[in-house]
Amino acid sequence: MTVRIYVPRDAAALALGADRVAKALSREAETRKLDITIVRNGSRGMHWLEPLVEVETAQGRIAYGPVKPSDIASLLDAGLIEGKAHPLCLGGTEEIPFLKNQTRLTFARCGVIDPVSLDHYKAHGGLKGLENAIAMAPADVVKQVTDSGLRGRGGAGFPTGIKWKTVLDAPGDRKYIVCNADEGDSGTFADRMIMEGDPFVLIEGMAIAGLATGATKGFVYIRSEYPQAIDAMNEAVTVARAAGVLGPSVLGSGKAFDMEIRVGAGAYVCGEETALLNSLEGKRGIVRAKPPLPALQGFMGRPTVVNNVISLASVPIIMDKGADFYRDFGMGRSRGTIPLQIAGNVKHGGLYETAFGLTLGEIIDVIGGGTATGRPVRAVQVGGPLGAYFPRALFDTPFDYEAFAAKDGLIGHAGITVFDDTVDMLKQARFAMEFCAVESCGKCTPCRIGSTRGVETADRIAQGIEPEKNRELLADLCNTMKFGSLCALGGFTPYPVLSAMNHFPEDFSPAPMVEAAE
């Protein structure tokens, strides 16, 4: 009987040697004449255990990790193919606390299936949402997504159903669905993990969006730094088209929807929807003034839905289980689940999908296990390089769009970066300004010039040059950028800078320079 052994093809696992582990396993199995099939799955998201090797047994999947190529022989000697004990054995995969305590809706199949097998996808509930959507009127599909409370997972938190209804109601001879997969925030990897580990869920979500709004063509705009995601998406689109999931008659419905994968050139600002659309059209990736909104005049001047990967990948479960099922998770106006991406100086870094509402302290101390260095946590940045820094005094803040906004923070793409007590917050504030200066498209003055002046001002504070005056100047620059910038790059850069200044003022008062004695 053939035994299935799973070795991830996820980029994080590959970076830690998963390909070498798979080759070593294949060689050793051939030498020993073992009847095994190696399945290259996505990651379960427990990055400190990667490469995570799983074996399928009668009792379920048994996990081993982190596995090195040199461990393969001893694993097989110990009875890997029967799921037997070994120092690297973690027991049943689903029983690992980090995984067991999650609420996996969007990521239910990630790490479980062969990512590019449509049969695997369907065997684990795939395409049920699309089948339901085909049987419904477009307006009813939009209503179900609206009633679920799903909000944009890319950062802004705008209600997905409202955006879809705008496109549905907009006149146009052609409409488009554009997936923003330009995941540029540091410490974020949820989009990549979905595209590499369960690409069909994104394809299904885009097809549902097309049927709901009258769009017949979709584009996935992926950042060039994601070669594995690009390959997985291209392969999955080809498979889906051959199976009739995409094309002139989606699942035999007579309704058309097809899609293409497009690759960006590495500009962070192209994560902003209008800059992305310019890039997609072959133009320079700079921000467009609004109005008009992309929902009315987007790609090629036509009505366009622009949604993030996780937003679209969350739609199939809503269309399968219903709006009430999805809305039952979460708190306040933040409904459903959110894939937390825990990174930085943290013991248990990885992806953790859960309902909105956990406190920041629970996420860092319990789920993340504190810092990797064992030193105290001093600051946590939530929302990528443009997110605010939260001190431990704010760790009782629940993970919720409105709760974070009330504390002058933002959830963004739910990237969480942990820092211990050795971090210099003045340097972090300077980095935010420098990042903005490097990545600015240059269209508006507050972002282009303000960020450059911000770097210079932070440097003067660090040098002890008129620190009080320059702190006031830095705060004033932030105010100008926040309210005067054309898009969120310049508008959100003040969040990390001002939060660092407000919560860690001691780092902005460097000790005065002492002149050497003559």
Secondary structure by P-SEA (a helix, b strand, c coil): cbbbbbbbccaaaaaacaaaaaaaaaaaaaaaccbbbbbbbbbccccccccbbbbbccccbbbbccccccaaaaaaaacccccccccccccccccccccccccccccccccccccccaaaaaaaccaaaaaaaaaccaaaaaaaaaaacccccccccccaaaaaaaaaaccccccbbbbccccccccccaaaaaaaccaaaaaaaaaaaaaaccccbbbbbbccccaaaaaaaaaaaaaaaaacccccccccccbbbbbbbbbcccccccccaaaaaaaaacccccccccccccccccccccbbbbbcaaaaaaaaaaaaccccccccccccccccccbbbbbcccccbbbbbbccccccccccccccccccccccccccccccccbbbbccccccccccaaaaaaaccccccbbbbbbcccccaaaaaaaaaaaaaaaccccccccaaaaaaaaaaaaaaaaccaaaaaaaaaaaaaaaaacccccccccccaaaaaaaaaaccccccccccccccc
